[in-house]
């Protein structure tokens, strides 16, 4: 009903029932004196537990009728509730990890970090604490005299954005970005994953959050497996550590191909965009050809890359400033690029303007299945807040519909695996991708079935005007399968 709000029982009870829920701290205490629930007297624990159950039932009576009032019953009954047992089984199944591989990678990363640190000191002409913002600021802006923003009481800003801008002017900021990226991968995944292996199962078990995002996307934590970078070589290497749970098994990876652009083509009704997907054209080459007025067969790689950035950027409400930064071109060139894009895809432009107007008038936007995202700041007098809200209004129907699509596919695949008596298991979802642990003997059948279910997930309830495509791979580790 309202994905942006706090979903905890206490806050909901206070708002809808005007009842304050007993705080757990009253039972177990806080800080050094905190005790476990096992130490709480049964009478007190039972009153606390019964109040939780009672408030939940009362809230259900208040909130459930609102699902019908807001047209959300289908989403609740056909998507979110059937997904619960699917996610539970995924969490229980977990993922097998190649620990010796990660130990070797950790040592390699340690060596690489030492080498990067040496290069940083050489370029800077002095040794300093790389992890100290204060010392780094002094090296960049006082010693090397690089341009800086406003100095605050705590020193200069040296965040990623600042370093990326400075990397154009000097080699040191790029070395620092490389160091930070590698250091984060090492601490967050390479060193952390082996420690998260459950001793009873020998696997890592992530937790999926069904209500953690405003677009309907799933999120995961402990560990967050949806944030492993796929665009960098070192990020991709980490995927090699995820392996099947048995020697006779393989991993099957299936992911949607350009699904958000395909959904944009359907939602916007743009004829050019729809024609490109119906004829299976390379959408980035087609966009470059249209925008720059050159034959598709003569589009150079750099123009295709620029068109790709614009194609995906449009979905996220990217304006001239964002495009100029992404492509490292002038603001004026970026503005002209976007103007030419909309001239070639007028349906997309009209759709985006309609979404912003709709959000202003009704305060929310929806997905194809009726999932809502409320956007109150769309009428804010603050320009930055209003601009962020407009980007959210543009992105939500596309990204939210993609989230609905893959959730429906997960439910259907889960049911089909059971119906066929297959022992393959769905073990991970990362945005557009599903990963399965399957016996080698089932790999071909699972691959074909998964591809079909993903591509036809909305049928027969919703007929999309462009084909949805999924690509499937099989391998002895996640990277090979992907």
Secondary structure by P-SEA (a helix, b strand, c coil): ccccccccaaaaaaaccccccccccccccccccccccccccaaaaaaaaaaaaaaaaaaaaacaaaaaaaccccccccccccaaaaaaaaaabbbbbbaaaaaaaaaaaaaaaaaaaaaaaaaaccccccccaaaaaaaacccccccccccccccccccaaaaaaaccccaaaaaaaaaaaaaaaaaaccccccccccccccbbbbbbbcccccccbbbbccccccccccccaaaaaaacccccccccbbbbbbbbcaaaaaaaaaaaccaaaaaaaaaccaaaaaaaaaaaccccccccaaaaaaaaaaaaaaaacccaaaaaaaacccaaaaaaaaaaaaaacaaaaaaaaaaaaaaaaccccccccbbbbbbcccccccaaaaaaaaaaaacaaaaaaaaaaaaaaaaaaaaaaaaaccccccccccccbbbbbccccaaaaaaaaaaaaaaacccccccccbbbbbbbbbcccccccc
